[in-house]
């Protein structure tokens, strides 16, 4: 883990050094995680005096007396339930419930008690490959919000999008579940299926995903096909090896002839704090600020670019950074550093807006507490929490990117009238098939459009949308989206003209 230079450690309280490697990402549903770096701080064993059952006298009005008075109702409730409840209760169940309730009472979606199973699950997320559906999530009210599907995951393949909401998992509502409990339902062995009830806007639909094992892939890169002097580097998350992968990608692209670069953190939910700092250091001159962090009761501490400590690879070639609503935490640190300290343009849409830093500490008994330990600020001192970072050049993706998934289990045919049919008509229209005015009616024009689509894709031309036809429609829509990346096109145009 990156540590501050010795001369800086004296000016900074220990709390910041504890969370320098802490969690900057929202929770992973089962696959990847943007690896979470956990700085565990060991707790001293209780002394004999603390473990003793002897009765001690506490001065009235003292801090210890006030603390004891505050916890007295907890002890009373515990005693009542243990001795008078109808059925016998295990004490550990009550204690764990109290710990969960204490963490939940703060109302912070990033603070929670993790039991032994959940702690093990989080530890697995930093090891390399994961089994699940592949999406970053957070609890928001009674729903689970998808921050971003992971590139190449079942969630992405199924067409799930940032800001979709999970309402139910295999028929069970997530309303009363903690985020860890919801994640536990969604996780599962590779090859097994899970049904999710998804809410997108005002529409609900069910999607069945087959869980998979997906290795961590931090960086993908290639030369632009039409403009080989432009290199494209997509950073999908911030893990331990990500810095080296970014450096390797840039160097290889330079050897291939790249002189300008499009960097992309769209859909990147975050990861390691010092990975974000190291990668930001590539673009920021030594001595210039990368970010600021602020703990409880502390003044902001400024992290500055430093080749000696953060890596000596620097890039001064013309570059732009693509961002969107799925770019969160560590991605936003990079965006802030590139924009405010290096004048690198940001293109796309406003980022997610996660400006807090989480730490994880073990408890005396089994379990851990994940809690918000500080906030981070941009080089200029802006706190972007719940606001995000706005692009310098705002470019929306085509409307059809947000069309709903078509259920392969349902049958849609002439005479049907529904929101799902309206979605099918909209997809056919986007693909260039004539459905007339897009409506919620599966009429003759819709049937003819479906038949034309089926013929073009080598399917049976029965004019009915189900099974293979539904799957092919979604595949065709995904191909259309991939071929019309308006944000990337704007980035290329900017580099060519500046």
C-alpha positions in Angstrom: 0.0 0.0 0.0 1.1 3.5 -0.7 2.2 5.4 2.4 2.7 9.1 2.8 6.2 10.5 2.7 7.8 10.5 6.1 7.8 14.3 6.3 4.1 14.4 5.8 3.2 11.8 8.4 3.9 14.2 11.3 1.3 16.6 10.1 -1.5 14.2 9.6 -3.6 12.3 12.2 -3.5 8.6 12.2 -7.0 8.2 11.0 -6.1 9.3 7.5 -3.2 6.9 7.3 -5.6 4.1 8.3 -8.0 4.8 5.4 -5.5 5.7 2.7 -6.0 2.2 1.4 -9.7 1.9 2.3 -12.8 1.3 0.3 -13.7 3.8 -2.4 -16.2 1.6 -4.2 -19.8 0.6 -3.6 -20.5 -3.1 -2.8 -20.0 -5.7 -5.5 -22.7 -8.2 -6.3 -20.7 -11.1 -6.5 -18.1 -10.9 -9.1 -15.6 -8.5 -9.0 -15.1 -5.9 -7.2 -13.0 -3.5 -8.1 -10.7 -4.9 -5.5 -11.2 -3.6 -2.0 -8.1 -2.7 -0.1 -8.7 -3.2 3.6 -6.3 -1.7 6.2 -7.1 -3.8 9.2 -6.1 -2.4 12.5 -5.6 -4.9 15.2 -7.4 -4.4 18.5 -5.6 -4.9 21.7 -6.7 -7.9 23.7 -8.8 -7.0 26.7 -6.8 -6.8 29.9 -7.5 -9.0 32.8 -9.1 -6.0 34.5 -11.5 -5.5 31.6 -12.4 -9.2 31.5 -12.8 -9.4 35.3 -16.3 -9.9 36.7 -15.4 -7.8 39.7 -17.7 -4.9 40.4 -16.1 -1.5 40.2 -17.3 1.8 41.4 -17.9 4.5 38.9 -18.1 8.2 39.9 -21.5 9.7 39.2 -21.5 12.1 36.4 -18.2 10.8 35.0 -17.8 10.0 31.3 -17.8 6.2 32.1 -20.9 6.6 34.2 -22.7 8.4 31.4 -21.7 5.7 28.9 -22.9 3.0 31.3 -26.2 4.8 31.7 -26.6 5.0 27.9 -26.1 1.3 27.5 -28.3 0.3 30.4 -31.5 0.0 28.2 -29.6 -2.3 25.8 -28.6 -4.5 28.6 -32.1 -4.5 30.0 -33.7 -5.5 26.6 -31.1 -8.2 26.2 -31.9 -9.6 29.6 -35.6 -9.5 29.0 -35.4 -11.3 25.7 -32.9 -13.9 26.9 -35.0 -14.8 30.0 -38.6 -14.0 29.2 -39.1 -14.5 25.5 -41.4 -17.4 24.6 -38.7 -19.4 22.9 -35.0 -19.8 23.8 -32.8 -17.4 21.9 -29.1 -17.6 21.1 -27.3 -14.7 22.6 -25.2 -14.3 19.4 -28.3 -13.6 17.4 -29.3 -10.7 19.7 -25.8 -9.3 19.7 -25.5 -9.5 15.9 -28.9 -7.8 15.5 -27.8 -5.0 17.8 -24.6 -4.5 15.9 -26.5 -4.4 12.6 -29.0 -2.0 14.0 -26.3 0.3 15.3 -24.7 0.5 11.9 -28.0 0.9 10.0 -29.2 3.7 12.4 -26.6 6.1 10.9 -28.5 6.0 7.6 -25.3 5.8 5.6 -25.5 3.2 2.7 -21.8 2.6 3.0 -21.7 1.9 6.7 -22.7 -1.6 7.8 -21.8 -4.5 10.1 -20.4 -7.5 8.3 -20.8 -10.9 9.9 -18.3 -13.7 9.4 -19.8 -14.8 6.1 -20.1 -11.3 4.7 -16.5 -10.6 5.8 -15.3 -13.7 4.0 -17.3 -12.6 0.9 -15.6 -9.2 1.0 -12.2 -10.8 1.4 -12.9 -13.0 -1.7 -13.6 -9.8 -3.7 -9.9 -8.8 -3.6 -8.5 -12.2 -4.7 -9.1 -12.2 -8.5 -12.2 -13.9 -9.8 -15.8 -14.0 -8.5 -19.0 -15.8 -9.0 -22.2 -13.9 -9.5 -23.9 -11.6 -12.0 -21.2 -8.8 -12.1 -22.6 -5.5 -11.1 -21.8 -2.8 -8.5 -24.7 -2.0 -6.3 -25.8 0.2 -3.3 -28.9 0.3 -1.2 -31.2 3.2 -1.9 -34.4 3.3 0.2 -36.3 0.0 -0.3 -34.4 -0.8 -3.5 -30.9 -1.9 -4.6 -29.5 0.5 -7.1 -27.2 -0.7 -9.9 -24.3 1.7 -10.0 -22.7 -0.1 -13.0 -22.6 -3.5 -14.6 -19.1 -5.0 -14.9 -17.7 -5.1 -18.5 -18.3 -8.6 -20.0 -20.4 -9.8 -17.1 -23.8 -11.5 -17.2 -25.4 -8.2 -16.0 -23.9 -6.3 -18.9 -24.8 -9.0 -21.4 -28.4 -9.0 -20.2 -28.6 -5.2 -20.8 -28.7 -4.0 -17.2 -27.8 -0.3 -17.0 -26.5 2.2 -14.3 -29.4 3.5 -12.3 -31.6 0.4 -12.8 -33.1 -0.8 -9.5 -33.4 -4.3 -8.3 -36.8 -4.8 -6.6 -36.9 -8.5 -6.0 -34.4 -11.4 -6.2 -36.0 -14.8 -7.0 -39.3 -13.4 -5.9 -38.1 -12.0 -2.6 -38.3 -8.3 -2.0 -35.1 -6.5 -1.1 -37.0 -3.7 0.8 -36.2 -5.0 4.3 -32.8 -6.5 3.4 -29.4 -4.9 4.1 -27.2 -4.5 1.1 -25.1 -7.5 2.3 -28.2 -9.6 2.6 -29.4 -8.7 -0.9 -25.9 -9.4 -2.3 -26.0 -12.8 -0.6 -29.2 -13.6 -2.5 -27.8 -12.5 -5.8 -24.5 -14.3 -5.5 -24.3 -18.0 -6.3 -22.3 -20.7 -8.0 -21.3 -20.4 -11.7 -23.9 -21.8 -14.0 -26.9 -21.2 -11.7 -29.7 -18.8 -12.5 -31.2 -15.9 -10.7 -34.4 -14.0 -11.5 -34.3 -10.2 -10.9 -37.3 -7.9 -10.9 -35.8 -4.7 -12.4 -37.3 -1.2 -12.3 -36.1 1.2 -15.0 -37.9 4.5 -14.9 -41.6 3.7 -14.4 -41.4 0.2 -15.9 -40.7 -3.1 -14.2 -39.5 -6.2 -15.9 -38.0 -9.5 -15.0 -34.7 -10.8 -16.3 -33.1 -14.2 -15.7 -29.3 -14.2 -15.5 -26.9 -17.1 -15.4 -24.2 -16.5 -12.8 -20.7 -16.8 -14.0 -17.1 -16.6 -12.8 -15.4 -13.5 -14.2 -11.7 -12.6 -13.7 -10.8 -9.1 -12.8 -9.9 -7.1 -15.9 -8.7 -3.6 -15.1 -7.6 -2.3 -18.5 -8.5 -2.9 -22.2 -6.9 -0.9 -25.0 -6.7 -0.7 -28.8 -5.9 1.7 -31.6 -8.8 3.6 -33.3 -9.6 1.8 -36.5 -10.0 4.9 -38.6 -7.4 7.1 -36.8 -4.4 4.9 -35.8 -2.7 7.8 -34.2 -5.3 7.7 -31.4 -5.1 5.1 -28.7 -8.1 4.0 -26.6 -7.6 2.9 -23.0 -10.6 1.7 -21.0 -10.1 1.4 -17.3 -12.8 -0.8 -15.9 -11.9 -0.7 -12.2 -9.0 0.3 -9.8 -7.2 -2.7 -8.4 -3.7 -3.4 -7.2 -2.2 -4.1 -10.7 -4.2 -1.4 -12.5 -1.4 1.2 -12.5 1.0 -1.1 -14.2 -1.7 -2.2 -16.6 -2.4 1.4 -17.6 1.4 2.1 -18.1 1.8 -1.0 -20.2 -1.2 -0.1 -22.3 0.0 3.4 -23.0 3.6 2.2 -23.8 2.3 -0.5 -26.1 -0.1 1.9 -27.9 2.8 4.4 -28.3 4.9 1.6 -29.9 2.0 1.0 -32.3 2.0 4.7 -33.3 -0.5 6.3 -30.9 0.2 10.0 -30.3 -3.2 11.0 -28.7 -5.3 9.2 -26.2 -8.9 8.6 -25.2 -9.1 7.3 -21.7 -12.4 5.9 -20.6 -13.8 5.4 -17.0 -17.5 5.1 -18.0 -19.2 2.5 -15.9 -16.1 2.2 -13.7 -17.4 2.1 -10.1 -14.1 2.7 -8.4 -11.7 0.6 -6.3 -8.5 1.3 -4.5 -7.8 4.8 -3.3 -4.0 4.6 -3.9 -4.6 3.0 -7.3 -6.5 6.1 -8.3 -3.8 8.4 -6.9 -1.0 6.5 -8.8 -2.9 6.6 -12.1 -3.7 10.3 -11.6 0.1 10.8 -11.0 0.6 9.8 -14.7 -1.1 13.0 -15.9 -0.3 15.5 -13.2 3.0 17.4 -12.9 5.1 16.7 -9.7 4.1 19.1 -7.0 0.6 19.7 -8.3 -2.4 18.4 -6.3 -4.1 15.1 -7.1 -6.8 15.2 -4.5 -7.5 16.1 -0.9 -8.8 13.9 2.0 -10.4 15.0 5.2 -11.0 13.0 8.3 -13.2 13.8 11.3 -12.1 17.0 12.9 -9.2 17.4 10.5 -8.1 20.0 8.0 -8.0 18.6 4.4 -4.7 16.9 3.5 -3.5 17.5 0.0 -2.0 14.6 -2.0 0.4 15.9 -4.6 1.9 14.2 -7.6 5.3 12.7 -6.8 7.3 10.6 -9.2 9.5 9.2 -6.4 6.6 7.7 -4.5 3.8 7.2 -7.0 5.7 6.1 -10.1 7.9 8.0 -12.6 5.8 7.3 -15.7 4.3 10.5 -17.1 2.2 11.2 -20.2 1.9 14.6 -21.7 0.3 13.6 -25.0 -3.0 15.2 -25.9 -5.7 13.3 -24.1 -9.4 13.3 -23.1 -11.3 11.3 -20.5 -14.8 9.8 -21.0 -17.1 9.8 -18.0 -20.8 9.0 -17.3 -23.2 8.3 -14.4 -21.5 5.0 -13.8 -18.1 6.6 -13.1 -17.8 6.6 -9.3 -15.4 7.3 -6.4 -11.9 6.4 -7.7 -13.0 7.2 -11.2 -14.1 10.6 -10.0 -10.7 11.1 -8.2 -9.0 10.5 -11.6 -11.5 12.8 -13.4 -11.0 15.6 -10.9 -7.2 15.3 -11.1 -7.0 15.2 -14.9 -9.5 18.1 -15.2 -8.4 20.5 -12.5 -4.7 19.9 -12.3 -3.9 19.0 -16.0 -6.6 20.7 -18.0 -7.6 17.5 -19.7 -11.1 17.7 -21.1 -13.9 15.5 -19.6 -16.5 14.3 -22.2 -19.8 12.5 -21.5 -22.3 13.0 -18.7 -22.1 13.9 -15.0 -20.5 11.3 -12.8 -22.1 9.3 -10.0 -21.1 11.5 -7.1 -19.4 9.4 -4.3 -17.2 11.6 -2.3 -16.6 9.5 0.8 -14.0 7.0 1.9 -14.7 3.8 3.7 -12.6 1.8 6.1 -13.0 -1.8 7.4 -12.0 -2.7 10.9 -12.3 -6.1 12.7 -14.4 -6.4 15.8 -13.3 -8.3 18.9 -15.6 -11.2 18.1 -16.3 -12.5 14.6 -17.3 -9.8 12.1 -16.2 -6.4 10.9 -17.5 -2.9 10.6 -17.3 -1.1 7.3 -17.8 2.6 7.9 -17.4 6.0 6.3 -14.1 7.3 7.7 -13.6 10.5 5.7 -14.4 12.5 2.6 -12.2 13.2 -0.4 -12.1 16.5 -2.3 -10.9 17.4 -5.8 -7.7 19.4 -6.2 -9.7 22.6 -6.0 -11.3 21.5 -2.8 -14.7 20.6 -4.2 -16.8 17.9 -2.5 -18.7 16.2 -5.2 -20.7 13.8 -3.0 -24.2 13.3 -4.5 -23.5 15.9 -7.1 -20.8 14.3 -9.3 -18.3 15.9 -11.7 -19.7 17.6 -14.7 -18.1 17.1 -18.1 -16.5 19.9 -20.0 -18.3 18.7 -23.2 -21.6 17.1 -22.4 -22.7 14.3 -24.8 -25.6 12.0 -24.2 -25.7 8.5 -25.6 -28.6 7.7 -28.0 -32.0 7.2 -26.4 -32.1 3.6 -27.5 -29.3 2.8 -25.0 -32.0 2.8 -22.3 -34.6 0.6 -24.0 -35.8 -2.3 -21.8 -34.8 -5.9 -22.2 -37.2 -8.2 -24.0 -38.2 -11.2 -22.0 -37.4 -14.4 -23.8 -39.9 -16.4 -21.8 -42.9 -14.3 -22.9 -44.7 -14.3 -26.2 -45.7 -11.1 -28.0 -47.8 -11.3 -31.1 -50.4 -9.3 -33.2 -53.3 -8.1 -31.1 -51.2 -7.6 -27.9 -51.3 -4.2 -26.2 -48.7 -3.4 -23.4 -45.7 -1.4 -22.4 -43.5 -4.3 -23.4 -44.9 -4.1 -26.9 -44.2 -0.4 -27.0 -40.6 -1.2 -26.1 -40.4 -3.8 -29.0 -41.8 -1.2 -31.4 -39.2 1.3 -30.2 -36.4 -1.2 -30.7 -37.6 -2.1 -34.2 -37.8 1.5 -35.1 -34.3 2.2 -33.8 -33.1 -0.7 -35.9 -34.6 0.8 -39.0 -37.8 -1.3 -39.4 -41.0 0.5 -40.2 -43.5 0.3 -37.4 -45.2 3.6 -38.2 -45.7 5.7 -35.1 -44.3 3.9 -32.1 -47.2 2.8 -29.9 -48.1 0.1 -27.3 -50.0 -1.9 -29.9 -48.7 -5.0 -31.7 -50.5 -4.3 -35.0 -50.0 -5.4 -38.5 -47.1 -3.1 -39.1 -45.4 -4.5 -36.1 -45.9 -8.0 -37.3 -44.5 -7.1 -40.8 -41.5 -5.4 -39.2 -40.8 -8.5 -37.0 -41.1 -10.7 -40.1 -38.6 -8.5 -41.9 -36.2 -8.6 -39.0 -36.6 -12.4 -38.7 -35.8 -12.8 -42.4 -32.7 -10.6 -42.1 -31.4 -12.6 -39.1 -32.1 -16.0 -40.6 -35.0 -16.8 -38.2 -38.4 -18.4 -38.8 -40.6 -15.7 -40.2 -43.7 -16.1 -38.0 -44.1 -12.5 -36.9 -44.0 -13.5 -33.3 -41.5 -12.2 -30.7 -40.4 -14.9 -28.3 -37.3 -17.0 -27.6 -34.7 -16.6 -30.4 -36.4 -13.5 -31.9 -36.3 -11.7 -28.5 -32.7 -12.7 -28.1 -31.7 -11.5 -31.6 -33.5 -8.2 -31.1 -31.5 -7.5 -28.0 -28.3 -8.6 -29.7 -29.1 -6.3 -32.6 -29.8 -3.4 -30.3 -26.5 -4.0 -28.5 -24.7 -4.0 -31.8 -26.3 -0.7 -32.7 -25.3 0.9 -29.4 -21.7 -0.3 -29.8 -21.6 1.1 -33.4 -22.9 4.5 -32.3 -20.9 5.5 -29.3 -21.6 9.3 -29.6 -19.3 10.1 -26.6 -16.3 8.3 -28.0 -17.0 9.9 -31.4 -16.9 13.3 -29.8 -13.7 12.5 -28.0 -12.0 11.5 -31.3 -13.3 14.6 -33.0 -12.0 16.8 -30.2 -8.5 15.3 -30.5 -8.4 15.6 -34.3 -9.4 19.3 -34.1 -7.4 20.5 -31.2 
